[in-house]
Amino acid sequence: SVILTREKDIEQEAISLSKLASVYHRILLIKSRAKEILMRVMHLAKCLQPRNLGEEKWFKEASSILSLYQEEQKKKKKMLKNKRSVPSTLNVSSQNWKALK
């Protein structure tokens, strides 16, 4: 259905892509591909403005999955930042320990 609607009906293409992204997210568990498709869905939804899509089921689902991925990315960045800062605090304490000797 994505191929049939491509560049003909923006809303139908967005709906088809959101369902495809849902399959990648829930069944195939391929997050990177799901995220790519969801970004395309959001782009198409933006093209449909000023129409309010907030009540559409497909848009809500696509938005929630995408926000889930964004939260995971934030957590990964935060953990990476914390991992980098821990050794530096250990270095400071070991340097202080050497100074005390």
Buried (B, 14 or more C-beta within 10 A) or exposed (E): EBEEBEEEEBBBBBBBBBBBBBEBBEEEEEBEBBBBBBBBBBEBBEEBEEEEBEEBEBBEBBBEBBEEBEEEEEEEEEEEEEEEEEEEEEEEEEEEEEEEE
